Amino acid sequence: MKAKVHVFLKPGVLDVQGKAVEQALHGLGWGGVEHVRVGKTIEFDLPGADRAAAEAEVKAMCEKLLANTVIESYRVEVA
């Protein structure tokens, strides 16, 4: 199975990279762009065919390592 984890800073947490990208876009002429947030995507393969078990396993990985749940939220996709 393929797993994708999308990690972003929670709303209200200052996103310094997002702010830098937003300012760069403004400087390049896209002044209407607002509220830019930068995140990360982590992709990997998992053994097995049980989708529910795979989702639970990936969520456990997120809680323990892949996301800092104090300041980040995550979304899991398993296919």
N, CA, C and O atoms as CSV, one atom per row, in Angstrom:
chain,resi,resn,atom,element,x,y,z
A,1,MET,N,N,0.837,-1.181,0.000
A,1,MET,CA,C,0.000,0.000,0.000
A,1,MET,C,C,0.880,1.242,0.000
A,1,MET,O,O,1.976,1.249,0.560
A,2,LYS,N,N,0.387,2.268,-0.627
A,2,LYS,CA,C,1.064,3.563,-0.645
A,2,LYS,C,C,0.421,4.466,0.402
A,2,LYS,O,O,-0.803,4.506,0.533
A,3,ALA,N,N,1.238,5.174,1.129
A,3,ALA,CA,C,0.744,6.118,2.129
A,3,ALA,C,C,1.317,7.500,1.834
A,3,ALA,O,O,2.472,7.643,1.434
A,4,LYS,N,N,0.475,8.514,2.045
A,4,LYS,CA,C,0.899,9.911,1.942
A,4,LYS,C,C,0.448,10.618,3.202
A,4,LYS,O,O,-0.692,10.470,3.642
A,5,VAL,N,N,1.352,11.385,3.775
A,5,VAL,CA,C,1.032,12.190,4.951
A,5,VAL,C,C,1.299,13.643,4.592
A,5,VAL,O,O,2.399,13.994,4.164
A,6,HIS,N,N,0.293,14.479,4.766
A,6,HIS,CA,C,0.426,15.915,4.525
A,6,HIS,C,C,0.465,16.599,5.893
A,6,HIS,O,O,-0.458,16.446,6.693
A,7,VAL,N,N,1.529,17.348,6.157
A,7,VAL,CA,C,1.726,18.004,7.448
A,7,VAL,C,C,1.769,19.514,7.239
A,7,VAL,O,O,2.505,20.015,6.389
A,8,PHE,N,N,0.967,20.234,8.029
A,8,PHE,CA,C,0.939,21.695,7.972
A,8,PHE,C,C,0.907,22.256,9.381
A,8,PHE,O,O,0.458,21.598,10.319
A,9,LEU,N,N,1.389,23.479,9.514
A,9,LEU,CA,C,1.273,24.158,10.801
A,9,LEU,C,C,-0.205,24.425,11.090
A,9,LEU,O,O,-0.981,24.709,10.178
A,10,LYS,N,N,-0.583,24.334,12.353
A,10,LYS,CA,C,-1.961,24.590,12.744
A,10,LYS,C,C,-2.287,26.069,12.533
A,10,LYS,O,O,-1.397,26.919,12.576
A,11,PRO,N,N,-3.571,26.371,12.306
A,11,PRO,CA,C,-3.972,27.778,12.199
A,11,PRO,C,C,-3.547,28.531,13.455
A,11,PRO,O,O,-3.654,28.009,14.565
A,12,GLY,N,N,-3.075,29.736,13.281
A,12,GLY,CA,C,-2.639,30.549,14.407
A,12,GLY,C,C,-1.157,30.430,14.712
A,12,GLY,O,O,-0.610,31.259,15.440
A,13,VAL,N,N,-0.496,29.416,14.172
A,13,VAL,CA,C,0.952,29.264,14.356
A,13,VAL,C,C,1.636,30.023,13.228
A,13,VAL,O,O,1.321,29.813,12.057
A,14,LEU,N,N,2.562,30.895,13.568
A,14,LEU,CA,C,3.253,31.698,12.571
A,14,LEU,C,C,4.021,30.809,11.605
A,14,LEU,O,O,4.852,30.000,12.017
A,15,ASP,N,N,3.737,30.967,10.315
A,15,ASP,CA,C,4.401,30.204,9.263
A,15,ASP,C,C,5.400,31.136,8.570
A,15,ASP,O,O,5.048,31.849,7.630
A,16,VAL,N,N,6.636,31.121,9.043
A,16,VAL,CA,C,7.669,32.016,8.522
A,16,VAL,C,C,7.945,31.728,7.051
A,16,VAL,O,O,8.084,32.657,6.256
A,17,GLN,N,N,8.027,30.452,6.678
A,17,GLN,CA,C,8.261,30.106,5.271
A,17,GLN,C,C,7.094,30.560,4.404
A,17,GLN,O,O,7.299,31.089,3.312
A,18,GLY,N,N,5.887,30.357,4.882
A,18,GLY,CA,C,4.710,30.796,4.136
A,18,GLY,C,C,4.721,32.298,3.917
A,18,GLY,O,O,4.390,32.771,2.830
A,19,LYS,N,N,5.099,33.051,4.939
A,19,LYS,CA,C,5.161,34.513,4.838
A,19,LYS,C,C,6.219,34.928,3.822
A,19,LYS,O,O,5.995,35.855,3.043
A,20,ALA,N,N,7.370,34.254,3.820
A,20,ALA,CA,C,8.435,34.572,2.865
A,20,ALA,C,C,7.983,34.288,1.434
A,20,ALA,O,O,8.255,35.075,0.528
A,21,VAL,N,N,7.292,33.164,1.232
A,21,VAL,CA,C,6.787,32.838,-0.106
A,21,VAL,C,C,5.747,33.873,-0.533
A,21,VAL,O,O,5.757,34.330,-1.676
A,22,GLU,N,N,4.869,34.234,0.365
A,22,GLU,CA,C,3.844,35.243,0.058
A,22,GLU,C,C,4.480,36.564,-0.364
A,22,GLU,O,O,4.055,37.167,-1.350
A,23,GLN,N,N,5.489,37.018,0.369
A,23,GLN,CA,C,6.152,38.274,0.025
A,23,GLN,C,C,6.872,38.164,-1.313
A,23,GLN,O,O,6.867,39.116,-2.093
A,24,ALA,N,N,7.488,37.025,-1.590
A,24,ALA,CA,C,8.159,36.824,-2.873
A,24,ALA,C,C,7.152,36.850,-4.018
A,24,ALA,O,O,7.423,37.430,-5.070
A,25,LEU,N,N,6.008,36.234,-3.822
A,25,LEU,CA,C,4.968,36.259,-4.856
A,25,LEU,C,C,4.474,37.677,-5.101
A,25,LEU,O,O,4.241,38.066,-6.245
A,26,HIS,N,N,4.313,38.444,-4.041
A,26,HIS,CA,C,3.914,39.849,-4.191
A,26,HIS,C,C,4.965,40.607,-4.997
A,26,HIS,O,O,4.633,41.399,-5.879
A,27,GLY,N,N,6.238,40.355,-4.682
A,27,GLY,CA,C,7.332,41.019,-5.382
A,27,GLY,C,C,7.400,40.663,-6.858
A,27,GLY,O,O,7.918,41.435,-7.665
A,28,LEU,N,N,6.877,39.495,-7.211
A,28,LEU,CA,C,6.874,39.057,-8.607
A,28,LEU,C,C,5.591,39.434,-9.339
A,28,LEU,O,O,5.386,39.054,-10.491
A,29,GLY,N,N,4.731,40.186,-8.654
A,29,GLY,CA,C,3.548,40.700,-9.336
A,29,GLY,C,C,2.231,40.024,-8.979
A,29,GLY,O,O,1.183,40.420,-9.489
A,30,TRP,N,N,2.260,39.022,-8.122
A,30,TRP,CA,C,1.021,38.371,-7.705
A,30,TRP,C,C,0.593,38.924,-6.351
A,30,TRP,O,O,0.654,38.230,-5.335
A,31,GLY,N,N,0.159,40.179,-6.350
A,31,GLY,CA,C,-0.173,40.879,-5.118
A,31,GLY,C,C,-1.435,40.400,-4.428
A,31,GLY,O,O,-1.641,40.696,-3.251
A,32,GLY,N,N,-2.277,39.674,-5.127
A,32,GLY,CA,C,-3.525,39.216,-4.543
A,32,GLY,C,C,-3.403,37.939,-3.727
A,32,GLY,O,O,-4.369,37.518,-3.090
A,33,VAL,N,N,-2.235,37.322,-3.739
A,33,VAL,CA,C,-2.040,36.074,-3.002
A,33,VAL,C,C,-1.999,36.383,-1.506
A,33,VAL,O,O,-1.291,37.292,-1.071
A,34,GLU,N,N,-2.760,35.621,-0.726
A,34,GLU,CA,C,-2.813,35.844,0.723
A,34,GLU,C,C,-2.796,34.525,1.476
A,34,GLU,O,O,-3.126,33.475,0.924
A,35,HIS,N,N,-2.414,34.591,2.716
A,35,HIS,CA,C,-2.488,33.470,3.655
A,35,HIS,C,C,-1.747,32.225,3.150
A,35,HIS,O,O,-2.288,31.120,3.192
A,36,VAL,N,N,-0.523,32.405,2.680
A,36,VAL,CA,C,0.279,31.285,2.181
A,36,VAL,C,C,0.763,30.444,3.359
A,36,VAL,O,O,1.279,30.978,4.341
A,37,ARG,N,N,0.594,29.139,3.256
A,37,ARG,CA,C,1.070,28.194,4.263
A,37,ARG,C,C,1.956,27.178,3.558
A,37,ARG,O,O,1.597,26.681,2.491
A,38,VAL,N,N,3.089,26.869,4.129
A,38,VAL,CA,C,4.011,25.892,3.560
A,38,VAL,C,C,3.979,24.649,4.449
A,38,VAL,O,O,4.043,24.749,5.674
A,39,GLY,N,N,3.879,23.491,3.825
A,39,GLY,CA,C,3.849,22.237,4.570
A,39,GLY,C,C,4.811,21.236,3.963
A,39,GLY,O,O,5.682,21.583,3.165
A,40,LYS,N,N,4.634,20.001,4.354
A,40,LYS,CA,C,5.476,18.946,3.795
A,40,LYS,C,C,4.609,17.726,3.505
A,40,LYS,O,O,3.581,17.503,4.146
A,41,THR,N,N,5.046,16.953,2.534
A,41,THR,CA,C,4.391,15.701,2.190
A,41,THR,C,C,5.399,14.578,2.341
A,41,THR,O,O,6.528,14.671,1.858
A,42,ILE,N,N,4.986,13.525,3.011
A,42,ILE,CA,C,5.837,12.360,3.229
A,42,ILE,C,C,5.133,11.172,2.574
A,42,ILE,O,O,3.979,10.882,2.887
A,43,GLU,N,N,5.830,10.487,1.663
A,43,GLU,CA,C,5.258,9.339,0.964
A,43,GLU,C,C,6.086,8.097,1.246
A,43,GLU,O,O,7.314,8.158,1.298
A,44,PHE,N,N,5.409,6.968,1.426
A,44,PHE,CA,C,6.120,5.710,1.632
A,44,PHE,C,C,5.192,4.537,1.349
A,44,PHE,O,O,3.976,4.696,1.242
A,45,ASP,N,N,5.794,3.350,1.231
A,45,ASP,CA,C,5.053,2.109,1.005
A,45,ASP,C,C,4.907,1.359,2.314
A,45,ASP,O,O,5.796,1.379,3.166
A,46,LEU,N,N,3.766,0.694,2.459
A,46,LEU,CA,C,3.500,-0.141,3.632
A,46,LEU,C,C,3.150,-1.550,3.178
A,46,LEU,O,O,2.488,-1.717,2.154
A,47,PRO,N,N,3.579,-2.564,3.916
A,47,PRO,CA,C,3.173,-3.932,3.567
A,47,PRO,C,C,1.722,-4.174,3.994
A,47,PRO,O,O,1.197,-3.472,4.859
A,48,GLY,N,N,1.099,-5.144,3.398
A,48,GLY,CA,C,-0.243,-5.547,3.800
A,48,GLY,C,C,-1.312,-5.006,2.885
A,48,GLY,O,O,-1.052,-4.175,2.015
A,49,ALA,N,N,-2.539,-5.496,3.098
A,49,ALA,CA,C,-3.655,-5.107,2.239
A,49,ALA,C,C,-4.833,-4.548,3.028
A,49,ALA,O,O,-5.836,-4.157,2.432
A,50,ASP,N,N,-4.736,-4.503,4.345
A,50,ASP,CA,C,-5.832,-4.003,5.176
A,50,ASP,C,C,-5.726,-2.486,5.295
A,50,ASP,O,O,-4.872,-1.967,6.014
A,51,ARG,N,N,-6.603,-1.784,4.584
A,51,ARG,CA,C,-6.549,-0.323,4.531
A,51,ARG,C,C,-6.751,0.318,5.908
A,51,ARG,O,O,-6.028,1.245,6.273
A,52,ALA,N,N,-7.720,-0.168,6.661
A,52,ALA,CA,C,-7.998,0.410,7.984
A,52,ALA,C,C,-6.800,0.246,8.916
A,52,ALA,O,O,-6.453,1.171,9.651
A,53,ALA,N,N,-6.172,-0.920,8.887
A,53,ALA,CA,C,-5.000,-1.153,9.731
A,53,ALA,C,C,-3.840,-0.265,9.292
A,53,ALA,O,O,-3.097,0.253,10.124
A,54,ALA,N,N,-3.690,-0.092,7.977
A,54,ALA,CA,C,-2.620,0.766,7.461
A,54,ALA,C,C,-2.837,2.212,7.894
A,54,ALA,O,O,-1.889,2.880,8.308
A,55,GLU,N,N,-4.075,2.706,7.804
A,55,GLU,CA,C,-4.367,4.080,8.235
A,55,GLU,C,C,-4.059,4.262,9.712
A,55,GLU,O,O,-3.481,5.274,10.110
A,56,ALA,N,N,-4.443,3.291,10.522
A,56,ALA,CA,C,-4.173,3.373,11.956
A,56,ALA,C,C,-2.670,3.388,12.226
A,56,ALA,O,O,-2.196,4.128,13.089
A,57,GLU,N,N,-1.932,2.579,11.493
A,57,GLU,CA,C,-0.481,2.526,11.668
A,57,GLU,C,C,0.176,3.847,11.270
A,57,GLU,O,O,1.074,4.330,11.960
A,58,VAL,N,N,-0.271,4.425,10.163
A,58,VAL,CA,C,0.297,5.702,9.708
A,58,VAL,C,C,-0.053,6.814,10.694
A,58,VAL,O,O,0.784,7.673,10.973
A,59,LYS,N,N,-1.261,6.813,11.218
A,59,LYS,CA,C,-1.632,7.829,12.220
A,59,LYS,C,C,-0.749,7.701,13.467
A,59,LYS,O,O,-0.357,8.709,14.055
A,60,ALA,N,N,-0.438,6.478,13.865
A,60,ALA,CA,C,0.466,6.278,15.005
A,60,ALA,C,C,1.849,6.826,14.691
A,60,ALA,O,O,2.496,7.423,15.552
A,61,MET,N,N,2.308,6.623,13.445
A,61,MET,CA,C,3.602,7.181,13.025
A,61,MET,C,C,3.588,8.705,13.119
A,61,MET,O,O,4.561,9.322,13.552
A,62,CYS,N,N,2.479,9.297,12.709
A,62,CYS,CA,C,2.358,10.762,12.758
A,62,CYS,C,C,2.406,11.271,14.186
A,62,CYS,O,O,3.081,12.257,14.483
A,63,GLU,N,N,1.689,10.595,15.065
A,63,GLU,CA,C,1.639,11.017,16.460
A,63,GLU,C,C,2.996,10.887,17.153
A,63,GLU,O,O,3.317,11.668,18.049
A,64,LYS,N,N,3.786,9.904,16.738
A,64,LYS,CA,C,5.067,9.656,17.404
A,64,LYS,C,C,6.265,10.324,16.736
A,64,LYS,O,O,7.246,10.636,17.412
A,65,LEU,N,N,6.207,10.554,15.401
A,65,LEU,CA,C,7.399,11.029,14.718
A,65,LEU,C,C,7.154,12.046,13.607
A,65,LEU,O,O,7.829,13.073,13.553
A,66,LEU,N,N,6.211,11.777,12.734
A,66,LEU,CA,C,6.122,12.547,11.487
A,66,LEU,C,C,5.553,13.952,11.659
A,66,LEU,O,O,5.823,14.824,10.834
A,67,ALA,N,N,4.780,14.186,12.702
A,67,ALA,CA,C,4.207,15.517,12.932
A,67,ALA,C,C,4.406,15.916,14.388
A,67,ALA,O,O,4.304,15.089,15.293
A,68,ASN,N,N,4.689,17.186,14.595
A,68,ASN,CA,C,4.725,17.741,15.949
A,68,ASN,C,C,3.300,18.196,16.245
A,68,ASN,O,O,2.910,19.304,15.877
A,69,THR,N,N,2.525,17.343,16.907
A,69,THR,CA,C,1.096,17.598,17.055
A,69,THR,C,C,0.759,18.788,17.954
A,69,THR,O,O,-0.405,19.176,18.054
A,70,VAL,N,N,1.744,19.357,18.594
A,70,VAL,CA,C,1.507,20.573,19.374
A,70,VAL,C,C,1.258,21.746,18.423
A,70,VAL,O,O,0.383,22.574,18.675
A,71,ILE,N,N,2.028,21.816,17.328
A,71,ILE,CA,C,1.915,22.951,16.411
A,71,ILE,C,C,1.524,22.558,14.987
A,71,ILE,O,O,1.279,23.427,14.151
A,72,GLU,N,N,1.465,21.255,14.705
A,72,GLU,CA,C,1.165,20.810,13.343
A,72,GLU,C,C,-0.059,19.894,13.320
A,72,GLU,O,O,-0.332,19.160,14.270
A,73,SER,N,N,-0.782,19.961,12.210
A,73,SER,CA,C,-1.849,19.003,11.951
A,73,SER,C,C,-1.420,18.159,10.760
A,73,SER,O,O,-0.488,18.515,10.040
A,74,TYR,N,N,-2.099,17.048,10.560
A,74,TYR,CA,C,-1.724,16.162,9.456
A,74,TYR,C,C,-2.972,15.531,8.853
A,74,TYR,O,O,-4.029,15.453,9.479
A,75,ARG,N,N,-2.807,15.088,7.621
A,75,ARG,CA,C,-3.858,14.365,6.901
A,75,ARG,C,C,-3.216,13.147,6.281
A,75,ARG,O,O,-2.146,13.244,5.679
A,76,VAL,N,N,-3.856,12.000,6.421
A,76,VAL,CA,C,-3.311,10.731,5.938
A,76,VAL,C,C,-4.126,10.249,4.744
A,76,VAL,O,O,-5.356,10.297,4.755
A,77,GLU,N,N,-3.420,9.782,3.710
A,77,GLU,CA,C,-4.037,9.134,2.556
A,77,GLU,C,C,-3.384,7.764,2.386
A,77,GLU,O,O,-2.158,7.657,2.339
A,78,VAL,N,N,-4.198,6.727,2.295
A,78,VAL,CA,C,-3.689,5.379,2.043
A,78,VAL,C,C,-4.397,4.833,0.816
A,78,VAL,O,O,-5.626,4.846,0.744
A,79,ALA,N,N,-3.618,4.349,-0.156
A,79,ALA,CA,C,-4.201,3.812,-1.382
A,79,ALA,C,C,-3.594,2.468,-1.706
A,79,ALA,O,O,-3.958,1.851,-2.707
